[in-house]
Amino acid sequence: MNVFEAIKKRRSVRSYLDKPIEDEKLNAVLEAGRLAPSAKNRQEWRFIVVKDSELRRRIGEAANGQSFVGEAPVVVVACGVVDGYVMSCGQPSYPIDVAIALDHISLAAVDCGLGTCWIGAFNEGKVKEIWGIPEEVRVVELMPIGYPAFQTVKEKNRLPFSKIVKQGHW
Ligand SMILES: Cc1cc2nc3c(=O)[nH]c(=O)nc-3n(C[C@H](O)[C@H](O)[C@H](O)COP(=O)(O)O)c2cc1C
């Protein structure tokens, strides 16, 4: 599968088969995150891989009750190490870098026949408490990964190209 095919095929998956992910596949998907680019190559990302069913259930609770999150066989808790670094453009780099790594992960997952969903609706305090995540580390996103229970073929609902791409000026 080439990268355009993976981009087109990726969908938010909110229903997963009760089937474990082979270690080799999971490691390949996480490796795609490890290889992502980051500002100054700082690689502030850290990923907690959660397989334990009780901990997954608790993540679903912490994700504002989105129980499907904990129904995936693996949930990645994507963290950023915060040391106050801000790029000269004024943006802190860690959420951007963590997001790029997660995007690599979500596309590699498609190539492996797996589905994912970005989860930004969660209570960070609760997630940090479950894993004893240190103060200087932020939880940027959660990402369930698993075999999709069904394939969505619906067209992606996106703004038209002409609205989002400005040719040469705003
Ligand atoms: C940063 C971010 C946070 C998101 N948070 C959630 C979430 O908490 N729960 C959820 O079901 N979907 C969440 N989504 C998924 C979006 O709703 C979804 O990507 C969007 O509707 C487009 O659909 P698609 O992913 O199937 O292309 C999130 C997506 C992103 C990028």
Ligand as a Chemical Component Dictionary entry (heavy atoms), coordinates in Angstrom:
data_LIG
# 
_chem_comp.id                   LIG 
_chem_comp.type                 NON-POLYMER 
_chem_comp.pdbx_formal_charge   0 
_chem_comp.three_letter_code    LIG 
# 
loop_
_chem_comp_atom.comp_id 
_chem_comp_atom.atom_id 
_chem_comp_atom.alt_atom_id 
_chem_comp_atom.type_symbol 
_chem_comp_atom.charge 
_chem_comp_atom.model_Cartn_x 
_chem_comp_atom.model_Cartn_y 
_chem_comp_atom.model_Cartn_z 
_chem_comp_atom.pdbx_ordinal 
LIG C1  C1  C 0 -7.006  15.888 17.613 1  
LIG C2  C2  C 0 -8.199  14.990 17.414 2  
LIG C3  C3  C 0 -9.008  14.662 18.486 3  
LIG C4  C4  C 0 -10.098 13.793 18.306 4  
LIG N1  N1  N 0 -10.821 13.386 19.392 5  
LIG C5  C5  C 0 -11.801 12.475 19.229 6  
LIG C6  C6  C 0 -12.487 11.937 20.354 7  
LIG O1  O1  O 0 -12.223 12.263 21.512 8  
LIG N2  N2  N 0 -13.455 11.001 20.120 9  
LIG C7  C7  C 0 -13.759 10.561 18.865 10 
LIG O2  O2  O 0 -14.634 9.694  18.738 11 
LIG N3  N3  N 0 -13.126 11.050 17.771 12 
LIG C8  C8  C 0 -12.155 11.984 17.923 13 
LIG N4  N4  N 0 -11.463 12.446 16.834 14 
LIG C9  C9  C 0 -11.786 11.929 15.493 15 
LIG C10 C10 C 0 -12.467 12.975 14.578 16 
LIG O3  O3  O 0 -13.799 13.135 14.973 17 
LIG C11 C11 C 0 -12.339 12.477 13.138 18 
LIG O4  O4  O 0 -10.974 12.381 12.798 19 
LIG C12 C12 C 0 -13.027 13.402 12.134 20 
LIG O5  O5  O 0 -14.417 13.428 12.348 21 
LIG C13 C13 C 0 -12.786 12.947 10.692 22 
LIG O6  O6  O 0 -13.198 11.588 10.505 23 
LIG P1  P1  P 0 -12.188 10.457 10.027 24 
LIG O7  O7  O 0 -11.090 10.355 11.070 25 
LIG O8  O8  O 0 -13.004 9.189  9.967  26 
LIG O9  O9  O 0 -11.623 10.835 8.709  27 
LIG C14 C14 C 0 -10.399 13.308 17.000 28 
LIG C15 C15 C 0 -9.574  13.657 15.919 29 
LIG C16 C16 C 0 -8.483  14.464 16.126 30 
LIG C17 C17 C 0 -7.582  14.754 14.936 31 
# 
loop_
_chem_comp_bond.comp_id 
_chem_comp_bond.atom_id_1 
_chem_comp_bond.atom_id_2 
_chem_comp_bond.value_order 
_chem_comp_bond.pdbx_ordinal 
LIG C1  C2  SING 1  
LIG C2  C3  SING 2  
LIG C2  C16 DOUB 3  
LIG C3  C4  DOUB 4  
LIG C4  N1  SING 5  
LIG C4  C14 SING 6  
LIG N1  C5  DOUB 7  
LIG C5  C6  SING 8  
LIG C5  C8  SING 9  
LIG C6  O1  DOUB 10 
LIG C6  N2  SING 11 
LIG N2  C7  SING 12 
LIG C7  O2  DOUB 13 
LIG C7  N3  SING 14 
LIG N3  C8  DOUB 15 
LIG C8  N4  SING 16 
LIG N4  C9  SING 17 
LIG N4  C14 SING 18 
LIG C9  C10 SING 19 
LIG C10 O3  SING 20 
LIG C10 C11 SING 21 
LIG C11 O4  SING 22 
LIG C11 C12 SING 23 
LIG C12 O5  SING 24 
LIG C12 C13 SING 25 
LIG C13 O6  SING 26 
LIG O6  P1  SING 27 
LIG P1  O7  DOUB 28 
LIG P1  O8  SING 29 
LIG P1  O9  SING 30 
LIG C14 C15 DOUB 31 
LIG C15 C16 SING 32 
LIG C16 C17 SING 33 
# 
